Amino acid sequence: MKSEEKGGNDKKPILKGYTLKELKDYFSSIDEKRFRGEQIFNWLYSHLIDSYEEMQNVPKTLRERLSELTGPLNTLKLVTTKSSPQTGTKKYLFETLDGHKIESVIIPEIKRTTLCISTQVGCPLDCKFCATGLMGYKKNLSAGEIFDQYKFTVKDLEENSIKNIVYMGMGEPLLNYDETLKSLEIFANDLTKGAKLKRITVSTAGIAPKIVELADSGMRVKLALSLHSCFEDIRSKLMPINEKYSLKENLHAIRHYTKQTRTRITFEYIMISGINDREEDFIELVKLCKSMPCKINVIPFNSLAHIKPSGFSAELRPSPFERVEAFVQALRDQNIIVTVRYTQGEDIAAACGQLAIVENEDEKINS
Ligand code: SF4
């Protein structure tokens, strides 16, 4: 008997999150045929099954053996959902097997529905405009936990309705690089249902060495940088990680990324009154945008009132609507591609920068 067969429940491997190669290796390690890895991959990531009994082309004896040897097939439990009556935005609260809470958001738009997924429980980066940062960091999510956010939401919605996935929920994906990459590898596999790599965007606060690593990984995914200011000192004030990896270093990494992947970078730009919506901000932003293939995603600043911020965070105010409109128009007049992400889900604290677990906010629907 193999050691894992003797082990307790907590030692059992959880297959959700294994890449195709890892599944094949796993079946070799338990003296089963490697092609079983491909079958299980298909059941996990295409058929999105919940139990081994559903794996019809897997012999009953092997299904029973797998139920004995491995941990649960689902890495998350859906706790509750909340929908915005104004925009249709839907927020999902999940619980991990070790009892942490995370959130994902579905953003419906006319021609496409976007899923915003989390990669960490909380976030260590403490960006001053972000509720997740203010709640602190608990742990990295596994590739299985990242994938299961897709699984649960896609099953909840109409077939094939999720067109885009953005790694822009709770956490900094590039600080959870290995599991983020594994989840991308799963999405990239043709056997995986629905999701297509070219429709996935990884959003980072700017972890320059990991941007280079991702560029060289062969994973041709879209990349977004949370820019928010072209001035190092202001950016450091808004995003303390800028002290460690400066904007200059990140832009160097991003130039490498756009060359390697031949993709256009997206600069996320949350507009904050008096901080980054001034004439000098506009001039620097235009200079930057003319220097590389890019587009700008302008996001009106969303309130943090639901988490009662203090210090600099409490001072931040949204740029007035007219200022945002004028700023966007002036960028467009410079032939810069600009999208504006007007607030989606602010009424349910699901808008950009608002995700944070407020204990006892929601009642469980699945207990
Ligand atoms: S904006 Fe992103 S990187 Fe910054 S604190 Fe929030 S979740 Fe973390």
Boltz pocket constraint, residues with backbone or C-beta under 6 A from the ligand:
constraints:
  - pocket:
      binder: B
      contacts: [[A, 122], [A, 123], [A, 124], [A, 125], [A, 126], [A, 127], [A, 130], [A, 131], [A, 132], [A, 133], [A, 134], [A, 168], [A, 169], [A, 170], [A, 171], [A, 172], [A, 204], [A, 205], [A, 226], [A, 353]]
      max_distance: 6.0
